[in-house]
Each structure stands twice: as C-alpha cells, then as structure tokens.
C-alpha cells in the first residue's frame, strides 16, 4: 500500500508519518453472509474513488523510473568508490553521515542524478531527509513513504534557490542495514 508523505502540515501529521495514500482506509471483509445493497454501493464508490484518485502523477512516476534506471543500487557501501558531486549539483545539499556518493549521471536539461549508499538505517535516513535536508533549504512540495522506501519532490530556497528536484531513499535489498539515496537536481 502506498502512503503519502505530507509536504505540509495541512493534515496535521508530521512529515514522514505514514498515512493512507488517497485518504481511504481498507474496510473489513464480510464473513459468512452476503453483503447488503448499501455495502455493495459503498464498496463500489470507494473502489472507484481510489482508482480515480491519482496518488502519483505521471511526472512523479517518470522521475521515479529515471532514478531507478541510473545506477546499480545493489552495491554495498564497502564495495563503492567515492566520486565527487559535480559543480551543477547544489553544493549545500546535505547527505547523512556514513554515506558514500558513488555514481553521478548528467541528464542534461533534466538535471543531475546522484546515487549514494549509507550504512545508516532507513528510518534514520528518512528523518534526516525530512529535517536536515529541509533545514538546508530544500523544501518538500510533495512526496510519499512506504515501509521500505520514500521519495519527495523539493524546491530550493535560500542558497539553494534556483534548484528543484526529487530525492528517493530505499532500504538496500542486498546490504542489510544500508540505505540507497538518489537525488535528482535541476536548475529551475
């Protein structure tokens, strides 16, 4: 189930708190009896609303796909060779402690994608992205989180003004306790 990561406090939930993706909760199954007409109508209405909800835009899906296609994300931190972040990437974008940037891809006008691996667990990385990254001037405008991955769109403010992008984090499927971090950054 997808969850939304609220970019604002409109819904009263702190950023990073799990919430149903489109605001609907799963209902209980009926056991041993036929559903009433009202239950069928309500169920069909909820199903239609969820299918039309559009939790994730086509642009967000394309950005996620671009991030996933960039670097081999099965690499463990101990097997990486650090690379420098290029000049076109915002110098003030913070990465968590115990993180190694190991791949950079220039996508021209689409921006630059930086891939890193951290030996910091996923939940601590999520907290870092929601607090230190935002405090450094990379304000979330939308995003979502699941149990093992999260992503958010951001816009730069202050020293980061003029940049926009998306970050995605996910637990490594190959390296226990490690988290893959990918950041797409482009000039606004």
C-alpha positions as CSV (number, residue, x, y, z in Angstrom):
1,X,0.0,0.0,0.0
2,X,1.4,3.4,-0.9
3,X,1.4,6.1,1.7
4,X,1.6,9.8,1.3
5,X,4.4,11.9,2.8
6,X,2.8,15.2,3.6
7,X,4.8,18.2,2.3
8,X,2.8,20.5,4.5
9,X,1.2,20.3,7.9
10,X,-2.4,20.8,6.4
11,X,-3.4,17.3,7.5
12,X,-1.9,17.7,11.0
13,X,0.6,14.8,10.5
14,X,4.3,15.5,10.8
15,X,6.3,15.0,7.6
16,X,7.2,11.3,7.3
17,X,4.3,10.0,9.2
18,X,2.5,7.1,7.4
19,X,-0.9,8.0,6.0
20,X,-3.2,6.2,3.6
21,X,-2.2,7.3,0.1
22,X,-5.5,8.7,-1.0
23,X,-7.1,9.1,2.3
24,X,-9.1,5.9,2.2
25,X,-8.8,3.1,4.7
26,X,-9.3,-0.6,3.9
27,X,-12.6,-1.9,5.1
28,X,-13.2,-5.2,6.8
29,X,-14.2,-8.3,4.9
30,X,-17.7,-9.6,5.4
31,X,-17.7,-13.2,6.8
32,X,-20.4,-15.8,6.2
33,X,-23.1,-13.5,4.8
34,X,-24.0,-11.8,1.6
35,X,-23.2,-8.1,1.5
36,X,-26.2,-5.7,1.7
37,X,-27.0,-3.5,-1.2
38,X,-25.7,-0.5,0.7
39,X,-22.4,-2.2,1.4
40,X,-22.0,-3.1,-2.3
41,X,-22.8,0.6,-3.3
42,X,-20.4,2.0,-0.7
43,X,-17.7,-0.5,-1.6
44,X,-18.0,0.3,-5.3
45,X,-17.9,4.0,-4.6
46,X,-14.8,3.7,-2.5
47,X,-13.2,1.4,-5.1
48,X,-14.0,3.9,-7.9
49,X,-12.7,6.9,-5.9
50,X,-9.4,5.1,-5.1
51,X,-8.9,4.1,-8.7
52,X,-9.5,7.7,-9.9
53,X,-7.5,9.2,-7.0
54,X,-4.3,9.6,-8.9
55,X,-2.0,9.3,-5.9
56,X,1.1,9.7,-8.1
57,X,1.3,11.9,-11.2
58,X,2.8,10.7,-14.5
59,X,5.7,13.2,-13.9
60,X,6.4,11.6,-10.5
61,X,6.3,8.1,-11.9
62,X,8.7,9.2,-14.7
63,X,11.1,10.8,-12.2
64,X,11.0,7.6,-10.1
65,X,11.7,5.5,-13.1
66,X,14.6,7.7,-14.1
67,X,16.1,7.4,-10.6
68,X,15.7,3.6,-10.6
69,X,17.4,3.3,-14.0
70,X,20.5,5.2,-13.1
71,X,23.0,3.2,-11.1
72,X,23.3,-0.3,-9.8
73,X,21.6,0.0,-6.4
74,X,22.6,-3.4,-5.2
75,X,26.1,-2.2,-4.4
76,X,27.1,-2.3,-0.7
77,X,28.9,0.7,0.8
78,X,32.1,-1.3,1.4
79,X,32.4,-2.0,-2.3
80,X,31.9,1.6,-3.5
81,X,34.4,4.1,-4.7
82,X,33.6,7.7,-3.7
83,X,33.0,10.2,-6.6
84,X,32.8,14.0,-6.4
85,X,29.4,15.7,-6.8
86,X,29.5,17.9,-9.9
87,X,29.5,21.7,-10.0
88,X,25.9,21.8,-11.4
89,X,24.6,20.0,-8.3
90,X,23.6,22.3,-5.4
91,X,26.7,22.5,-3.2
92,X,24.6,22.7,0.0
93,X,22.6,19.5,-0.5
94,X,23.4,17.5,2.7
95,X,23.9,13.8,2.8
96,X,23.6,11.8,6.0
97,X,26.7,10.7,8.0
98,X,28.3,7.4,6.9
99,X,27.1,8.0,3.3
100,X,29.2,7.4,0.1
101,X,28.3,9.1,-3.2
102,X,29.4,6.5,-5.8
103,X,27.6,7.4,-9.0
104,X,26.7,10.6,-10.8
105,X,24.8,10.9,-14.1
106,X,24.3,14.2,-16.0
107,X,20.9,14.1,-17.7
108,X,21.4,17.5,-19.5
109,X,18.3,19.7,-19.1
110,X,16.6,17.0,-17.0
111,X,19.3,17.6,-14.3
112,X,21.9,15.6,-12.5
113,X,21.2,12.3,-10.6
114,X,23.5,11.5,-7.7
115,X,23.4,8.0,-6.2
116,X,24.8,7.2,-2.7
117,X,24.7,4.4,-0.2
118,X,24.6,4.8,3.6
119,X,25.2,2.4,6.4
120,X,22.6,4.4,8.4
121,X,19.3,2.6,8.7
122,X,16.3,3.6,6.5
123,X,14.2,5.3,9.3
124,X,17.1,7.5,10.4
125,X,17.8,8.5,6.8
126,X,14.1,9.3,6.4
127,X,14.3,11.6,9.5
128,X,17.4,13.2,8.1
129,X,15.8,13.9,4.8
130,X,12.7,15.4,6.5
131,X,14.7,17.6,8.8
132,X,18.3,18.4,7.9
133,X,17.6,18.5,4.1
134,X,14.6,20.8,4.6
135,X,16.6,22.9,7.1
136,X,19.4,23.3,4.5
137,X,16.9,25.0,2.1
138,X,15.4,22.0,0.1
139,X,11.7,22.4,1.0
140,X,9.4,19.4,0.3
141,X,6.5,20.1,-2.0
142,X,5.1,16.6,-2.2
143,X,6.1,13.0,-1.6
144,X,5.2,9.7,-0.1
145,X,6.6,7.0,2.0
146,X,6.2,3.2,2.3
147,X,7.6,0.8,4.7
148,X,10.9,0.4,2.9
149,X,11.2,3.4,0.6
150,X,10.2,7.1,0.4
151,X,10.5,9.9,-2.1
152,X,9.8,13.6,-2.2
153,X,9.8,16.5,-4.7
154,X,11.7,19.6,-3.4
155,X,12.4,23.2,-4.4
156,X,15.4,25.1,-3.3
157,X,15.2,28.2,-1.0
158,X,17.9,30.5,0.3
159,X,21.3,29.4,-1.0
160,X,19.6,26.6,-2.9
161,X,17.2,29.0,-4.7
162,X,17.1,28.2,-8.4
163,X,17.2,24.4,-8.0
164,X,14.4,21.8,-7.9
165,X,14.4,18.1,-7.8
166,X,13.4,14.8,-6.2
167,X,15.0,12.5,-3.7
168,X,14.3,8.8,-3.2
169,X,15.5,6.5,-0.5
170,X,15.1,2.8,-0.1
171,X,16.4,0.0,2.1
172,X,19.1,-1.9,0.2
173,X,17.8,-5.3,-0.9
174,X,21.4,-6.6,-0.9
175,X,23.1,-5.0,2.1
176,X,21.4,-5.4,5.4
177,X,21.0,-2.2,7.4
178,X,22.1,0.0,4.4
179,X,20.0,2.6,2.6
180,X,20.3,3.8,-1.0
181,X,19.9,7.5,-1.6
182,X,19.2,9.1,-5.0
183,X,18.8,12.8,-5.6
184,X,17.7,14.4,-8.9
185,X,18.6,18.1,-9.1
186,X,18.0,20.5,-11.9
187,X,18.0,24.3,-12.4
188,X,14.5,25.8,-12.0
